[in-house]
Amino acid sequence: MKKRLNRIVPILVLPLCLHMTSANAESCEETLKQVESLYNKTVDSCGKDPASDCSGLLIRGTHRADPAKGQQWDVWNPSPKARELGTFAASWMRTDGISYEDPGMSTQNGYIIKPIDLVREPETPVHVYCAFPNDAWTDFRDDRGCGNNRNTSQTEAVCQAMAPPITSSKAWVAHFTRFNNDRKQDQLQCGFNMRKPMSSQDRVSAFQNFMGARQVINTREFQTQTELRLGNPKDDELPILAFFYSDQRGLNDALANQRDYKNKTGKDRNIVKIDFPRTPTSKASFSCIQTAPAPTQQFCDKYIESSSWVQRDDPKLGPKTWSLEVVPTACGRAIKDDQTDRMFAELYNKHKDDEQWRQYSVNGGSLRRQLVCHLAASYDGKPVRNKPEWNLEPARPYVDQATAVAQRCNPY
């Protein structure tokens, strides 16, 4: 790796845009060029190395710690779960049919990781351990997040160690669709092993199979991100290319992450805005937005007073449909758009392991869309957010917000 770093020409360093300036900082426009170049670089490999080393965008959505809840962490360092597994999760997207509609994890901000070919000493690169064409719930997997998922009945290894081995994108798609046609078991899939001491050619082929498989399923799985497991960096040594936000709700957190990273590491990193694709065939776009942060909102100490599963008869979904009965706190009922993700994250963290939730996880943002609809809609002059209880059904399909509102927050 040292040899690779020594033979790469250093990046230009220009003045920083977005709030602060430094003689050694890179301009936001220069960072933007690198981001766009990586996204649009559609190579099959990086010479003798996988395409992930020099192309595409490695993205991780993040949530800031909430001191009011006793939380304390830096978003760029490995989480306790990542430390336990020895790897952390990120997603990967590129312009040639490897896309998704948001950064995942119910967030609108995060960071972009430098691929290996952009890393300069004394920075340390992070390596891809395995690559899943679709979100694979890797926190529940063994083998450093690359192996068997304890949530599924079948036992799986990395793709190359399956019986028979899965060593092509076609074979991966056949395996995935065999178990996931009912759209209730999308966690059941294998990931392509990328770890050394595999040969360079085997690693190149593995990532090519990952890309090819995602391109095949991209339209069906557009609401769900790809998932890669990366080797944990040492604290404060993750090679961050830029922080990002995807809509105005994420800007304050992106600014705070940029500030904290500068204070902790002494490094300037720019913020870019990512407009994620709206359809499977459209492209992401990127920009530098020079704007002052919106006033910081007061967060709720608690958004949900209570939540529990009940069974109800539904005219569209049938008898004894599982419904999550949610009673928000007074503060939760009064929130604006910038806190909907925090509210949903509280609900997600409480119920994500429940069988009722996991069974319909393929519906992606359906539960979040129903929750947001309850905050946004009014019928007969009465805000839905004032209902004593909100009933959210995981079996409902994911629809756009206008359809959810038109169907009275009960999409069918």
C-alpha distance (Angstrom), angle and dihedral (degrees) to the residues before:
residue distance angle dihedral
M1 . . .
K2 3.80 . .
K3 3.79 89.7 .
R4 3.80 90.4 54.4
L5 3.79 92.2 50.6
N6 3.80 94.0 49.3
R7 3.78 94.8 54.6
I8 3.80 97.4 51.6
V9 3.79 118.7 97.3
P10 3.85 111.7 -118.8
I11 3.80 118.6 -106.5
L12 3.79 120.1 -105.3
V13 3.79 112.8 -100.8
L14 3.78 117.2 -145.1
P15 3.83 136.5 163.6
L16 3.79 116.7 -64.4
C17 3.76 120.0 -114.1
L18 3.79 125.1 -156.5
H19 3.77 109.9 62.2
M20 3.81 108.4 -33.8
T21 3.78 135.9 48.6
S22 3.76 130.7 -149.5
A23 3.78 131.2 175.3
N24 3.80 90.8 -127.7
A25 3.80 98.9 40.5
E26 3.79 125.3 109.3
S27 3.79 118.5 -121.4
C28 3.78 119.0 -110.7
E29 3.81 88.9 -120.9
E30 3.81 90.9 55.8
T31 3.81 91.0 49.4
L32 3.78 88.6 48.3
K33 3.81 91.0 55.5
Q34 3.79 90.6 53.9
V35 3.81 92.0 48.5
E36 3.81 92.5 49.6
S37 3.79 92.2 44.5
L38 3.80 92.6 52.8
Y39 3.81 92.4 46.3
N40 3.82 93.0 49.8
K41 3.81 97.5 41.9
T42 3.81 103.6 104.8
V43 3.80 103.6 -175.5
D44 3.80 126.4 149.6
S45 3.80 91.3 -140.5
C46 3.79 142.7 -6.1
G47 3.77 96.7 -115.4
K48 3.80 104.7 -76.1
D49 3.81 92.1 -9.4
P50 3.84 133.5 77.3
A51 3.80 120.0 -83.2
S52 3.82 89.1 -111.7
D53 3.82 89.0 71.7
C54 3.81 94.5 68.7
S55 3.81 110.4 9.0
G56 3.80 143.2 49.4
L57 3.78 128.0 33.2
L58 3.80 122.9 -79.3
I59 3.81 104.4 -152.3
R60 3.79 134.2 -176.8
G61 3.80 122.5 -173.8
T62 3.79 113.5 -145.2
H63 3.80 143.4 -162.1
R64 3.78 120.7 -151.1
A65 3.77 120.2 -128.7
D66 3.79 114.9 -98.8
P67 3.84 108.9 -138.5
A68 3.80 90.0 -163.6
K69 3.81 87.1 67.7
G70 3.78 94.3 45.1
Q71 3.81 92.4 -104.3
Q72 3.78 121.5 149.8
W73 3.80 126.2 175.0
D74 3.81 143.2 116.7
V75 3.79 112.3 -116.9
W76 3.83 93.0 -137.5
N77 3.83 95.3 56.5
P78 3.83 126.4 79.3
S79 3.79 115.4 -84.5
P80 3.83 120.7 -126.8
K81 3.83 89.0 -98.1
A82 3.81 91.1 50.1
R83 3.78 90.4 50.9
E84 3.80 89.2 50.8
L85 3.81 93.0 51.3
G86 3.80 96.8 37.1
T87 3.81 91.8 -127.8
F88 3.79 138.8 67.7
A89 3.81 131.8 -143.2
A90 3.79 129.7 -112.8
S91 3.80 135.7 158.3
W92 3.81 129.3 -125.7
M93 3.78 129.1 -147.7
R94 3.78 137.2 174.6
T95 3.77 137.4 176.3
D96 3.82 96.1 -104.9
G97 3.79 101.1 80.2
I98 3.81 100.4 -61.4
S99 3.77 101.5 113.9
Y100 3.79 146.5 127.2
E101 3.77 136.0 -171.7
D102 3.81 103.0 -113.6
P103 3.82 141.3 4.7
G104 3.80 92.6 -96.1
M105 3.81 130.1 -134.1
S106 3.82 89.7 84.5
T107 3.77 92.4 -80.4
Q108 3.80 138.4 119.2
N109 3.78 100.1 -153.1
G110 3.78 142.4 49.4
Y111 3.78 139.4 117.4
I112 3.80 141.6 -73.2
I113 3.81 116.8 -128.8
K114 3.79 121.6 -139.6
P115 3.80 113.5 -114.4
I116 3.79 115.1 -124.1
D117 3.81 94.6 -98.4
L118 3.82 91.6 59.9
V119 3.79 96.5 48.5
R120 3.80 115.3 109.1
E121 3.79 128.4 -167.0
P122 2.98 130.5 -67.5
E123 3.82 85.4 34.3
T124 3.80 117.2 88.4
P125 3.82 120.4 -134.9
V126 3.79 123.1 -131.3
H127 3.79 118.4 -133.0
V128 3.79 129.8 -141.4
Y129 3.81 110.4 -116.3
C130 3.80 96.8 -177.6
A131 3.81 139.7 -13.2
F132 3.83 127.3 -139.9
P133 3.83 117.2 -167.1
N134 3.81 88.8 -144.7
D135 3.81 135.0 29.5
A136 3.79 103.2 -74.2
W137 3.82 105.5 -175.6
T138 3.77 88.4 -116.3
D139 3.80 94.6 177.6
F140 3.82 85.0 74.5
R141 3.82 94.7 50.8
D142 3.78 130.8 94.9
D143 3.82 125.7 -140.4
R144 3.83 92.0 63.9
G145 3.80 91.3 -50.8
C146 3.82 92.9 -52.4
G147 3.82 101.9 92.7
N148 3.78 140.8 53.5
N149 3.80 120.8 -5.5
R150 3.80 111.8 -136.6
N151 3.83 90.3 -152.2
T152 3.83 93.1 67.6
S153 3.80 129.3 71.7
Q154 3.82 95.2 -136.9
T155 3.79 119.2 74.2
E156 3.78 115.7 -126.8
A157 3.78 135.8 -174.7
V158 3.79 127.8 -173.2
C159 3.81 109.8 -55.4
Q160 3.81 95.3 -103.3
A161 3.83 90.8 54.6
M162 3.81 96.6 48.9
A163 3.81 119.9 113.1
P164 2.95 102.8 -90.7
P165 3.83 96.6 20.7
I166 3.80 116.9 -112.4
T167 3.79 103.8 -137.7
S168 3.80 104.1 152.7
S169 3.78 137.4 55.9
K170 3.81 89.6 -119.1
A171 3.80 91.8 55.5
W172 3.81 91.2 47.3
V173 3.82 92.8 51.7
A174 3.81 91.0 48.0
H175 3.82 90.9 51.6
F176 3.80 93.2 45.2
T177 3.81 96.1 48.1
R178 3.80 92.1 44.1
F179 3.79 90.5 65.1
N180 3.79 100.7 27.9
N181 3.79 106.9 48.3
D182 3.81 89.6 104.8
R183 3.82 86.7 54.3
K184 3.80 92.3 -132.9
Q185 3.80 100.5 100.7
D186 3.80 106.8 46.8
Q187 3.78 88.4 139.3
L188 3.81 88.6 71.1
Q189 3.79 105.7 91.4
C190 3.78 138.9 102.0
G191 3.78 127.9 -116.3
F192 3.79 125.7 -134.7
N193 3.79 110.5 -111.2
M194 3.82 113.3 -124.4
R195 3.80 101.9 171.0
K196 3.73 127.5 124.6
P197 3.02 138.9 -90.8
M198 3.81 79.7 58.3
S199 3.79 110.8 111.3
S200 3.79 118.9 -100.7
Q201 3.81 90.6 -111.6
D202 3.81 92.5 51.6
R203 3.79 90.6 50.4
V204 3.82 91.2 48.3
S205 3.82 90.4 50.0
A206 3.80 92.6 47.2
F207 3.79 92.6 55.2
Q208 3.79 91.8 44.3
N209 3.81 88.1 55.4
F210 3.82 90.0 49.0
M211 3.82 90.5 52.6
G212 3.80 94.2 44.7
A213 3.80 93.4 49.2
R214 3.81 92.8 49.6
Q215 3.79 91.7 49.6
V216 3.81 89.3 55.8
I217 3.83 95.4 49.5
N218 3.81 97.3 32.6
T219 3.81 96.9 104.7
R220 3.79 93.3 48.3
E221 3.82 94.9 43.4
F222 3.82 99.5 36.1
Q223 3.80 91.6 124.1
T224 3.81 90.3 58.8
Q225 3.79 128.8 68.4
T226 3.77 128.9 -129.0
E227 3.81 113.2 -110.2
L228 3.80 131.0 -141.7
R229 3.79 127.8 177.3
L230 3.80 113.3 -139.2
G231 3.77 130.2 -167.9
N232 3.81 112.3 -98.6
P233 3.81 115.4 -103.7
K234 3.77 122.7 -140.6
D235 3.79 113.3 -93.7
D236 3.80 113.0 -71.2
E237 3.84 91.9 3.1
L238 3.81 101.8 96.5
P239 3.85 107.1 129.7
I240 3.80 99.2 -123.4
L241 3.79 116.9 -171.4
A242 3.83 94.9 -172.0
F243 3.76 144.2 -29.6
F244 3.79 115.3 -115.8
Y245 3.77 144.0 -167.4
S246 3.79 127.4 -162.1
D247 3.79 101.9 -156.9
Q248 3.78 138.6 2.1
R249 3.80 92.8 -83.6
G250 3.80 90.3 66.4
L251 3.79 98.6 47.0
N252 3.80 97.6 87.4
D253 3.80 92.3 51.5
A254 3.82 91.3 46.3
L255 3.80 90.1 52.4
A256 3.79 91.0 48.0
N257 3.82 91.1 49.1
Q258 3.81 90.6 50.2
R259 3.81 91.0 49.9
D260 3.80 94.9 46.4
Y261 3.81 92.4 46.5
K262 3.81 90.6 52.2
N263 3.80 92.1 48.1
K264 3.81 93.1 47.0
T265 3.81 102.0 40.0
G266 3.81 104.4 18.6
K267 3.84 89.2 -125.6
D268 3.79 125.6 129.6
R269 3.80 115.7 -138.8
N270 3.78 124.5 177.2
I271 3.78 128.4 -131.2
V272 3.80 120.6 -126.1
K273 3.77 128.0 -174.5
I274 3.80 116.2 -127.2
D275 3.79 117.0 -157.5
F276 3.79 100.0 -162.4
P277 3.82 118.9 -145.6
R278 3.77 115.9 -84.9
T279 3.80 94.7 -153.4
P280 3.83 133.4 27.5
T281 3.81 91.3 -106.2
S282 3.81 98.4 45.5
K283 3.81 126.1 87.6
A284 3.77 134.9 -120.4
S285 3.80 118.3 -113.2
F286 3.78 130.5 -154.8
S287 3.79 135.8 -153.5
C288 3.79 145.5 167.3
I289 3.77 108.6 -120.2
Q290 3.78 113.9 -164.4
T291 3.76 104.7 -162.0
A292 3.76 139.1 131.3
P293 3.81 115.6 -105.2
A294 3.77 118.9 -100.1
P295 3.80 115.5 -109.9
T296 3.78 110.9 -77.5
Q297 3.80 111.9 -104.0
Q298 3.77 123.7 -137.4
F299 3.79 108.0 -108.3
C300 3.78 123.2 -139.4
D301 3.80 117.2 -109.8
K302 3.79 85.5 -143.6
Y303 3.82 129.5 11.0
I304 3.80 100.6 -177.3
E305 3.81 122.1 54.1
S306 3.80 93.3 -173.0
S307 3.80 140.7 -19.9
S308 3.80 131.4 -175.0
W309 3.79 140.8 159.8
V310 3.80 120.7 -100.6
Q311 3.80 132.7 169.6
R312 3.78 118.8 -125.4
D313 3.78 135.8 172.4
D314 3.79 110.3 -111.3
P315 3.83 124.5 -165.4
K316 3.82 91.8 -138.9
L317 3.81 104.6 28.6
G318 3.79 97.8 39.1
P319 3.81 137.3 -122.7
K320 3.79 123.1 -27.6
T321 3.79 95.0 14.0
W322 3.79 113.6 176.9
S323 3.79 111.0 -113.7
L324 3.79 129.1 -178.4
E325 3.80 106.6 -136.0
V326 3.79 107.3 -151.3
V327 3.79 126.8 -169.5
P328 3.84 109.7 -169.3
T329 3.78 123.2 -152.1
A330 3.80 118.4 -112.2
C331 3.79 88.1 -102.8
G332 3.82 91.1 49.6
R333 3.79 91.8 52.9
A334 3.81 91.1 54.2
I335 3.81 100.5 49.8
K336 3.79 125.7 121.4
D337 3.80 129.6 -138.9
D338 3.80 94.3 -79.1
Q339 3.82 91.7 68.2
T340 3.80 103.5 41.4
D341 3.81 90.6 97.5
R342 3.80 92.1 53.5
M343 3.79 89.9 50.3
F344 3.79 92.6 48.9
A345 3.81 91.8 44.6
E346 3.82 89.1 57.3
L347 3.81 90.0 52.4
Y348 3.81 92.2 43.6
N349 3.79 94.4 50.9
K350 3.79 91.0 50.8
H351 3.81 98.2 47.5
K352 3.84 108.7 20.2
D353 3.82 92.0 104.6
D354 3.81 94.8 47.9
E355 3.79 114.2 113.0
Q356 3.82 90.9 -129.8
W357 3.81 89.9 57.1
R358 3.80 97.4 41.7
Q359 3.78 94.8 47.4
Y360 3.80 91.3 66.6
S361 3.80 99.8 30.6
V362 3.82 88.8 122.9
N363 3.81 87.9 74.3
G364 3.79 85.6 74.7
G365 3.76 110.6 -171.0
S366 3.80 96.5 13.0
L367 3.81 95.7 109.5
R368 3.78 91.8 44.0
R369 3.82 90.7 48.4
Q370 3.81 90.6 52.5
L371 3.80 90.9 48.5
V372 3.82 92.4 50.0
C373 3.80 90.0 46.9
H374 3.81 89.6 56.8
L375 3.80 88.4 54.4
A376 3.81 95.3 45.3
A377 3.80 108.2 35.9
S378 3.78 132.4 84.1
Y379 3.80 125.8 -171.8
D380 3.78 124.6 -167.7
G381 3.81 88.0 -5.0
K382 3.81 93.0 -57.3
P383 3.83 119.5 116.9
V384 3.78 110.1 -127.3
R385 3.80 89.7 -141.3
N386 3.82 88.1 71.9
K387 3.82 94.2 62.0
P388 3.82 110.3 118.1
E389 3.82 91.8 -124.0
W390 3.78 132.1 17.2
N391 3.79 116.3 -145.0
L392 3.81 115.9 -152.5
E393 3.81 120.5 -175.4
P394 3.82 117.4 -159.2
A395 3.83 90.6 -158.1
R396 3.79 91.5 67.5
P397 3.81 116.6 104.4
Y398 3.78 123.6 -109.3
V399 3.82 109.7 -104.9
D400 3.79 135.2 166.1
Q401 3.78 118.2 -85.1
A402 3.82 94.8 -105.1
T403 3.81 90.9 55.3
A404 3.81 91.8 46.5
V405 3.81 90.5 53.4
A406 3.82 92.2 44.8
Q407 3.81 89.3 52.6
R408 3.79 91.7 50.5
C409 3.82 94.0 -107.4
N410 3.83 89.9 -60.2
P411 3.83 103.4 99.4
Y412 3.78 114.8 -168.8
